[in-house]
């Protein structure tokens, strides 16, 4: 019988969302394990490190940055790099995680605590985010500013997708990286504004790849429906 990998993570992480969608795309069944925002003991015991996502498979620990190429080598089809687009796909994946996600995260960060499992996790999350980003009240006051900046970057995604079903020649690492970057907006339950119809339709295609998304110990799934919202 073929072994079954385990994915450690949590649904507010853009890298975890990307990893889950890649596994689904390649139709690799796996066991999701929820990792608390503040308690990494089980993760450290299993993987020897404290970052998520982390994948374990046949005794091998695969860290977040190694997951795409590990999966590509383990199961080449369907490929993450259609049409010899490895370099471009990796570049766009990086943009999704490092540029787009930051614009989305600034807008959503004060809406994340209700999604966490208990009061301790919520307190730790808010404390660490405040240390990194400044007073919670200021983040709330600047949400409109952050929304405008976020939507400028969603517009770039919209332009990538004009007349296309996928960012490159077919589903690729680029789609999973950019979708991961957008995912915090969807995870908190907000909708893609109506003026980005290509992005909305594409996000539904990404969500549909490989069947139903993973659930993490009874928590909401990593991907959520994205009905078109008001402008």
C-alpha positions as protocol buffer text, in pm:
chain_id: "A"
residue {
  index: 1
  type: UNK
  ca { x: 0 y: 0 z: 0 }
}
residue {
  index: 2
  type: UNK
  ca { x: 125 y: 346 z: -88 }
}
residue {
  index: 3
  type: UNK
  ca { x: 225 y: 560 z: 210 }
}
residue {
  index: 4
  type: UNK
  ca { x: 25 y: 868 z: 298 }
}
residue {
  index: 5
  type: UNK
  ca { x: 197 y: 1200 z: 377 }
}
residue {
  index: 6
  type: UNK
  ca { x: 115 y: 1431 z: 667 }
}
residue {
  index: 7
  type: UNK
  ca { x: 91 y: 1808 z: 626 }
}
residue {
  index: 8
  type: UNK
  ca { x: 141 y: 2021 z: 938 }
}
residue {
  index: 9
  type: UNK
  ca { x: -3 y: 2371 z: 922 }
}
residue {
  index: 10
  type: UNK
  ca { x: -292 y: 2606 z: 991 }
}
residue {
  index: 11
  type: UNK
  ca { x: -548 y: 2768 z: 762 }
}
residue {
  index: 12
  type: UNK
  ca { x: -441 y: 3131 z: 814 }
}
residue {
  index: 13
  type: UNK
  ca { x: -100 y: 3061 z: 656 }
}
residue {
  index: 14
  type: UNK
  ca { x: -67 y: 3149 z: 288 }
}
residue {
  index: 15
  type: UNK
  ca { x: 211 y: 2892 z: 246 }
}
residue {
  index: 16
  type: UNK
  ca { x: -9 y: 2624 z: 401 }
}
residue {
  index: 17
  type: UNK
  ca { x: -293 y: 2710 z: 163 }
}
residue {
  index: 18
  type: UNK
  ca { x: -54 y: 2684 z: -132 }
}
residue {
  index: 19
  type: UNK
  ca { x: 84 y: 2350 z: -15 }
}
residue {
  index: 20
  type: UNK
  ca { x: -266 y: 2208 z: 36 }
}
residue {
  index: 21
  type: UNK
  ca { x: -372 y: 2316 z: -315 }
}
residue {
  index: 22
  type: UNK
  ca { x: -58 y: 2164 z: -470 }
}
residue {
  index: 23
  type: UNK
  ca { x: -126 y: 1832 z: -300 }
}
residue {
  index: 24
  type: UNK
  ca { x: -488 y: 1843 z: -416 }
}
residue {
  index: 25
  type: UNK
  ca { x: -384 y: 1931 z: -772 }
}
residue {
  index: 26
  type: UNK
  ca { x: -151 y: 1632 z: -782 }
}
residue {
  index: 27
  type: UNK
  ca { x: -428 y: 1420 z: -625 }
}
residue {
  index: 28
  type: UNK
  ca { x: -208 y: 1315 z: -335 }
}
residue {
  index: 29
  type: UNK
  ca { x: -417 y: 1217 z: -34 }
}
residue {
  index: 30
  type: UNK
  ca { x: -270 y: 1335 z: 293 }
}
residue {
  index: 31
  type: UNK
  ca { x: -345 y: 1379 z: 662 }
}
residue {
  index: 32
  type: UNK
  ca { x: -366 y: 1743 z: 777 }
}
residue {
  index: 33
  type: UNK
  ca { x: -249 y: 1819 z: 1132 }
}
residue {
  index: 34
  type: UNK
  ca { x: -337 y: 2153 z: 1287 }
}
residue {
  index: 35
  type: UNK
  ca { x: -43 y: 2337 z: 1448 }
}
residue {
  index: 36
  type: UNK
  ca { x: -129 y: 2591 z: 1717 }
}
residue {
  index: 37
  type: UNK
  ca { x: -5 y: 2944 z: 1660 }
}
residue {
  index: 38
  type: UNK
  ca { x: 174 y: 2933 z: 1996 }
}
residue {
  index: 39
  type: UNK
  ca { x: 241 y: 2564 z: 2071 }
}
residue {
  index: 40
  type: UNK
  ca { x: 481 y: 2400 z: 1826 }
}
residue {
  index: 41
  type: UNK
  ca { x: 584 y: 2102 z: 2041 }
}
residue {
  index: 42
  type: UNK
  ca { x: 415 y: 1836 z: 1830 }
}
residue {
  index: 43
  type: UNK
  ca { x: 551 y: 1994 z: 1513 }
}
residue {
  index: 44
  type: UNK
  ca { x: 905 y: 2002 z: 1654 }
}
residue {
  index: 45
  type: UNK
  ca { x: 883 y: 1640 z: 1767 }
}
residue {
  index: 46
  type: UNK
  ca { x: 764 y: 1533 z: 1423 }
}
residue {
  index: 47
  type: UNK
  ca { x: 986 y: 1749 z: 1203 }
}
residue {
  index: 48
  type: UNK
  ca { x: 1274 y: 1886 z: 1412 }
}
residue {
  index: 49
  type: UNK
  ca { x: 1185 y: 2246 z: 1321 }
}
residue {
  index: 50
  type: UNK
  ca { x: 907 y: 2497 z: 1394 }
}
residue {
  index: 51
  type: UNK
  ca { x: 791 y: 2635 z: 1059 }
}
residue {
  index: 52
  type: UNK
  ca { x: 471 y: 2553 z: 873 }
}
residue {
  index: 53
  type: UNK
  ca { x: 381 y: 2410 z: 637 }
}
residue {
  index: 54
  type: UNK
  ca { x: 593 y: 2101 z: 693 }
}
residue {
  index: 55
  type: UNK
  ca { x: 535 y: 1775 z: 512 }
}
residue {
  index: 56
  type: UNK
  ca { x: 642 y: 1432 z: 630 }
}
residue {
  index: 57
  type: UNK
  ca { x: 642 y: 1139 z: 390 }
}
residue {
  index: 58
  type: UNK
  ca { x: 810 y: 801 z: 430 }
}
residue {
  index: 59
  type: UNK
  ca { x: 1018 y: 936 z: 717 }
}
residue {
  index: 60
  type: UNK
  ca { x: 1139 y: 1238 z: 521 }
}
residue {
  index: 61
  type: UNK
  ca { x: 1073 y: 1590 z: 648 }
}
residue {
  index: 62
  type: UNK
  ca { x: 1003 y: 1844 z: 374 }
}
residue {
  index: 63
  type: UNK
  ca { x: 1015 y: 2211 z: 477 }
}
residue {
  index: 64
  type: UNK
  ca { x: 788 y: 2475 z: 329 }
}
residue {
  index: 65
  type: UNK
  ca { x: 1034 y: 2601 z: 67 }
}
residue {
  index: 66
  type: UNK
  ca { x: 1112 y: 2249 z: -55 }
}
residue {
  index: 67
  type: UNK
  ca { x: 753 y: 2131 z: -96 }
}
residue {
  index: 68
  type: UNK
  ca { x: 689 y: 2229 z: -463 }
}
residue {
  index: 69
  type: UNK
  ca { x: 994 y: 2058 z: -610 }
}
residue {
  index: 70
  type: UNK
  ca { x: 966 y: 1762 z: -372 }
}
residue {
  index: 71
  type: UNK
  ca { x: 610 y: 1701 z: -494 }
}
residue {
  index: 72
  type: UNK
  ca { x: 716 y: 1751 z: -855 }
}
residue {
  index: 73
  type: UNK
  ca { x: 987 y: 1489 z: -820 }
}
residue {
  index: 74
  type: UNK
  ca { x: 769 y: 1250 z: -623 }
}
residue {
  index: 75
  type: UNK
  ca { x: 473 y: 1276 z: -861 }
}
residue {
  index: 76
  type: UNK
  ca { x: 566 y: 1450 z: -1189 }
}
residue {
  index: 77
  type: UNK
  ca { x: 215 y: 1454 z: -1336 }
}
residue {
  index: 78
  type: UNK
  ca { x: 26 y: 1678 z: -1341 }
}
residue {
  index: 79
  type: UNK
  ca { x: 322 y: 1912 z: -1351 }
}
residue {
  index: 80
  type: UNK
  ca { x: 357 y: 2238 z: -1159 }
}
residue {
  index: 81
  type: UNK
  ca { x: 557 y: 2376 z: -1454 }
}
residue {
  index: 82
  type: UNK
  ca { x: 356 y: 2339 z: -1776 }
}
residue {
  index: 83
  type: UNK
  ca { x: 528 y: 2429 z: -2101 }
}
residue {
  index: 84
  type: UNK
  ca { x: 879 y: 2462 z: -1958 }
}
residue {
  index: 85
  type: UNK
  ca { x: 781 y: 2756 z: -1737 }
}
residue {
  index: 86
  type: UNK
  ca { x: 975 y: 2666 z: -1422 }
}
residue {
  index: 87
  type: UNK
  ca { x: 1160 y: 2997 z: -1386 }
}
residue {
  index: 88
  type: UNK
  ca { x: 857 y: 3215 z: -1456 }
}
residue {
  index: 89
  type: UNK
  ca { x: 632 y: 3004 z: -1233 }
}
residue {
  index: 90
  type: UNK
  ca { x: 878 y: 3028 z: -944 }
}
residue {
  index: 91
  type: UNK
  ca { x: 912 y: 3404 z: -989 }
}
residue {
  index: 92
  type: UNK
  ca { x: 537 y: 3461 z: -984 }
}
residue {
  index: 93
  type: UNK
  ca { x: 495 y: 3225 z: -688 }
}
residue {
  index: 94
  type: UNK
  ca { x: 751 y: 3433 z: -499 }
}
residue {
  index: 95
  type: UNK
  ca { x: 567 y: 3756 z: -588 }
}
residue {
  index: 96
  type: UNK
  ca { x: 242 y: 3606 z: -460 }
}
residue {
  index: 97
  type: UNK
  ca { x: 393 y: 3515 z: -125 }
}
residue {
  index: 98
  type: UNK
  ca { x: 634 y: 3803 z: -69 }
}
residue {
  index: 99
  type: UNK
  ca { x: 452 y: 4102 z: -224 }
}
residue {
  index: 100
  type: UNK
  ca { x: 83 y: 4030 z: -271 }
}
residue {
  index: 101
  type: UNK
  ca { x: 33 y: 3848 z: 59 }
}
residue {
  index: 102
  type: UNK
  ca { x: 183 y: 4133 z: 261 }
}
residue {
  index: 103
  type: UNK
  ca { x: -68 y: 4377 z: 108 }
}
residue {
  index: 104
  type: UNK
  ca { x: -353 y: 4140 z: 186 }
}
residue {
  index: 105
  type: UNK
  ca { x: -229 y: 4055 z: 536 }
}
residue {
  index: 106
  type: UNK
  ca { x: -210 y: 4419 z: 649 }
}
residue {
  index: 107
  type: UNK
  ca { x: -577 y: 4454 z: 559 }
}
residue {
  index: 108
  type: UNK
  ca { x: -699 y: 4133 z: 722 }
}
residue {
  index: 109
  type: UNK
  ca { x: -477 y: 4094 z: 1028 }
}
residue {
  index: 110
  type: UNK
  ca { x: -719 y: 4244 z: 1281 }
}
residue {
  index: 111
  type: UNK
  ca { x: -994 y: 4010 z: 1158 }
}
residue {
  index: 112
  type: UNK
  ca { x: -796 y: 3690 z: 1213 }
}
residue {
  index: 113
  type: UNK
  ca { x: -831 y: 3632 z: 1593 }
}
residue {
  index: 114
  type: UNK
  ca { x: -1192 y: 3502 z: 1581 }
}
residue {
  index: 115
  type: UNK
  ca { x: -1071 y: 3223 z: 1350 }
}
residue {
  index: 116
  type: UNK
  ca { x: -826 y: 3089 z: 1607 }
}
residue {
  index: 117
  type: UNK
  ca { x: -915 y: 2804 z: 1841 }
}
residue {
  index: 118
  type: UNK
  ca { x: -892 y: 2948 z: 2191 }
}
residue {
  index: 119
  type: UNK
  ca { x: -827 y: 3262 z: 2393 }
}
residue {
  index: 120
  type: UNK
  ca { x: -458 y: 3183 z: 2448 }
}
residue {
  index: 121
  type: UNK
  ca { x: -398 y: 3141 z: 2076 }
}
residue {
  index: 122
  type: UNK
  ca { x: -585 y: 3464 z: 2005 }
}
residue {
  index: 123
  type: UNK
  ca { x: -386 y: 3653 z: 2271 }
}
residue {
  index: 124
  type: UNK
  ca { x: -50 y: 3526 z: 2142 }
}
residue {
  index: 125
  type: UNK
  ca { x: -144 y: 3608 z: 1784 }
}
residue {
  index: 126
  type: UNK
  ca { x: -244 y: 3965 z: 1867 }
}
residue {
  index: 127
  type: UNK
  ca { x: 63 y: 4017 z: 2088 }
}
residue {
  index: 128
  type: UNK
  ca { x: 309 y: 3899 z: 1821 }
}
residue {
  index: 129
  type: UNK
  ca { x: 138 y: 4089 z: 1542 }
}
residue {
  index: 130
  type: UNK
  ca { x: 133 y: 4406 z: 1753 }
}
residue {
  index: 131
  type: UNK
  ca { x: 505 y: 4375 z: 1822 }
}
residue {
  index: 132
  type: UNK
  ca { x: 573 y: 4337 z: 1452 }
}
residue {
  index: 133
  type: UNK
  ca { x: 324 y: 4590 z: 1312 }
}
residue {
  index: 134
  type: UNK
  ca { x: 237 y: 4841 z: 1580 }
}
residue {
  index: 135
  type: UNK
  ca { x: -72 y: 4911 z: 1793 }
}
residue {
  index: 136
  type: UNK
  ca { x: -385 y: 4714 z: 1711 }
}
residue {
  index: 137
  type: UNK
  ca { x: -595 y: 5032 z: 1715 }
}
residue {
  index: 138
  type: UNK
  ca { x: -372 y: 5191 z: 1452 }
}
residue {
  index: 139
  type: UNK
  ca { x: -397 y: 4885 z: 1230 }
}
residue {
  index: 140
  type: UNK
  ca { x: -776 y: 4912 z: 1257 }
}
residue {
  index: 141
  type: UNK
  ca { x: -769 y: 5282 z: 1173 }
}
residue {
  index: 142
  type: UNK
  ca { x: -556 y: 5220 z: 864 }
}
residue {
  index: 143
  type: UNK
  ca { x: -770 y: 4939 z: 719 }
}
residue {
  index: 144
  type: UNK
  ca { x: -914 y: 5160 z: 444 }
}
residue {
  index: 145
  type: UNK
  ca { x: -564 y: 5267 z: 342 }
}
residue {
  index: 146
  type: UNK
  ca { x: -457 y: 4902 z: 341 }
}
residue {
  index: 147
  type: UNK
  ca { x: -764 y: 4803 z: 137 }
}
residue {
  index: 148
  type: UNK
  ca { x: -680 y: 5053 z: -137 }
}
residue {
  index: 149
  type: UNK
  ca { x: -322 y: 4927 z: -158 }
}
residue {
  index: 150
  type: UNK
  ca { x: -438 y: 4564 z: -158 }
}
residue {
  index: 151
  type: UNK
  ca { x: -679 y: 4624 z: -442 }
}
residue {
  index: 152
  type: UNK
  ca { x: -405 y: 4786 z: -652 }
}
residue {
  index: 153
  type: UNK
  ca { x: -223 y: 4454 z: -629 }
}
residue {
  index: 154
  type: UNK
  ca { x: -537 y: 4250 z: -697 }
}
residue {
  index: 155
  type: UNK
  ca { x: -570 y: 4459 z: -1012 }
}
residue {
  index: 156
  type: UNK
  ca { x: -231 y: 4325 z: -1123 }
}
residue {
  index: 157
  type: UNK
  ca { x: -366 y: 3971 z: -1083 }
}
residue {
  index: 158
  type: UNK
  ca { x: -675 y: 4071 z: -1279 }
}
residue {
  index: 159
  type: UNK
  ca { x: -456 y: 4193 z: -1564 }
}
residue {
  index: 160
  type: UNK
  ca { x: -252 y: 3870 z: -1560 }
}
residue {
  index: 161
  type: UNK
  ca { x: -575 y: 3675 z: -1607 }
}
residue {
  index: 162
  type: UNK
  ca { x: -735 y: 3879 z: -1886 }
}
residue {
  index: 163
  type: UNK
  ca { x: -847 y: 3628 z: -2147 }
}
residue {
  index: 164
  type: UNK
  ca { x: -687 y: 3338 z: -1961 }
}
residue {
  index: 165
  type: UNK
  ca { x: -805 y: 3057 z: -1736 }
}
residue {
  index: 166
  type: UNK
  ca { x: -465 y: 3029 z: -1564 }
}
residue {
  index: 167
  type: UNK
  ca { x: -171 y: 3261 z: -1507 }
}
residue {
  index: 168
  type: UNK
  ca { x: 54 y: 3053 z: -1736 }
}
residue {
  index: 169
  type: UNK
  ca { x: -28 y: 2776 z: -1986 }
}
residue {
  index: 170
  type: UNK
  ca { x: -222 y: 2567 z: -1735 }
}
residue {
  index: 171
  type: UNK
  ca { x: -245 y: 2525 z: -1358 }
}
residue {
  index: 172
  type: UNK
  ca { x: 103 y: 2591 z: -1223 }
}
residue {
  index: 173
  type: UNK
  ca { x: 309 y: 2688 z: -922 }
}
residue {
  index: 174
  type: UNK
  ca { x: 236 y: 3049 z: -1018 }
}
residue {
  index: 175
  type: UNK
  ca { x: -136 y: 2997 z: -956 }
}
residue {
  index: 176
  type: UNK
  ca { x: -78 y: 2833 z: -620 }
}
residue {
  index: 177
  type: UNK
  ca { x: 161 y: 3105 z: -504 }
}
residue {
  index: 178
  type: UNK
  ca { x: -65 y: 3392 z: -611 }
}
residue {
  index: 179
  type: UNK
  ca { x: -373 y: 3216 z: -472 }
}
residue {
  index: 180
  type: UNK
  ca { x: -187 y: 3164 z: -145 }
}
residue {
  index: 181
  type: UNK
  ca { x: -109 y: 3535 z: -136 }
}
residue {
  index: 182
  type: UNK
  ca { x: -477 y: 3620 z: -174 }
}
residue {
  index: 183
  type: UNK
  ca { x: -602 y: 3347 z: 59 }
}
residue {
  index: 184
  type: UNK
  ca { x: -604 y: 3543 z: 389 }
}
residue {
  index: 185
  type: UNK
  ca { x: -875 y: 3767 z: 242 }
}
residue {
  index: 186
  type: UNK
  ca { x: -1088 y: 3461 z: 164 }
}
residue {
  index: 187
  type: UNK
  ca { x: -1009 y: 3288 z: 493 }
}
residue {
  index: 188
  type: UNK
  ca { x: -1157 y: 3574 z: 698 }
}
residue {
  index: 189
  type: UNK
  ca { x: -1474 y: 3548 z: 489 }
}
residue {
  index: 190
  type: UNK
  ca { x: -1444 y: 3861 z: 275 }
}
residue {
  index: 191
  type: UNK
  ca { x: -1526 y: 3859 z: -93 }
}
residue {
  index: 192
  type: UNK
  ca { x: -1336 y: 3950 z: -406 }
}
residue {
  index: 193
  type: UNK
  ca { x: -1479 y: 4285 z: -524 }
}
residue {
  index: 194
  type: UNK
  ca { x: -1700 y: 4280 z: -832 }
}
residue {
  index: 195
  type: UNK
  ca { x: -1453 y: 4476 z: -1043 }
}
residue {
  index: 196
  type: UNK
  ca { x: -1214 y: 4179 z: -1043 }
}
residue {
  index: 197
  type: UNK
  ca { x: -1428 y: 3917 z: -1226 }
}
residue {
  index: 198
  type: UNK
  ca { x: -1133 y: 3732 z: -1382 }
}
residue {
  index: 199
  type: UNK
  ca { x: -969 y: 3692 z: -1041 }
}
residue {
  index: 200
  type: UNK
  ca { x: -1294 y: 3571 z: -888 }
}
residue {
  index: 201
  type: UNK
  ca { x: -1350 y: 3308 z: -1158 }
}
residue {
  index: 202
  type: UNK
  ca { x: -986 y: 3196 z: -1142 }
}
residue {
  index: 203
  type: UNK
  ca { x: -999 y: 3157 z: -762 }
}
residue {
  index: 204
  type: UNK
  ca { x: -1293 y: 2921 z: -801 }
}
residue {
  index: 205
  type: UNK
  ca { x: -1098 y: 2717 z: -1054 }
}
residue {
  index: 206
  type: UNK
  ca { x: -806 y: 2691 z: -812 }
}
residue {
  index: 207
  type: UNK
  ca { x: -1042 y: 2583 z: -533 }
}
residue {
  index: 208
  type: UNK
  ca { x: -1196 y: 2315 z: -755 }
}
residue {
  index: 209
  type: UNK
  ca { x: -867 y: 2145 z: -842 }
}
residue {
  index: 210
  type: UNK
  ca { x: -839 y: 1795 z: -702 }
}
residue {
  index: 211
  type: UNK
  ca { x: -1171 y: 1787 z: -520 }
}
residue {
  index: 212
  type: UNK
  ca { x: -1261 y: 1897 z: -169 }
}
residue {
  index: 213
  type: UNK
  ca { x: -1005 y: 2096 z: 34 }
}
residue {
  index: 214
  type: UNK
  ca { x: -855 y: 1969 z: 356 }
}
residue {
  index: 215
  type: UNK
  ca { x: -1005 y: 2032 z: 697 }
}
residue {
  index: 216
  type: UNK
  ca { x: -787 y: 2080 z: 1004 }
}
residue {
  index: 217
  type: UNK
  ca { x: -929 y: 1913 z: 1315 }
}
residue {
  index: 218
  type: UNK
  ca { x: -1278 y: 2048 z: 1263 }
}
residue {
  index: 219
  type: UNK
  ca { x: -1168 y: 2398 z: 1169 }
}
residue {
  index: 220
  type: UNK
  ca { x: -1287 y: 2573 z: 854 }
}
residue {
  index: 221
  type: UNK
  ca { x: -1128 y: 2441 z: 538 }
}
residue {
  index: 222
  type: UNK
  ca { x: -819 y: 2602 z: 388 }
}
residue {
  index: 223
  type: UNK
  ca { x: -1016 y: 2733 z: 97 }
}
residue {
  index: 224
  type: UNK
  ca { x: -1355 y: 2894 z: 118 }
}
residue {
  index: 225
  type: UNK
  ca { x: -1624 y: 2992 z: -133 }
}
residue {
  index: 226
  type: UNK
  ca { x: -1561 y: 3330 z: -294 }
}
residue {
  index: 227
  type: UNK
  ca { x: -1887 y: 3481 z: -416 }
}
residue {
  index: 228
  type: UNK
  ca { x: -1848 y: 3809 z: -599 }
}
residue {
  index: 229
  type: UNK
  ca { x: -1892 y: 4093 z: -355 }
}
residue {
  index: 230
  type: UNK
  ca { x: -1981 y: 4461 z: -385 }
}
residue {
  index: 231
  type: UNK
  ca { x: -1732 y: 4705 z: -522 }
}
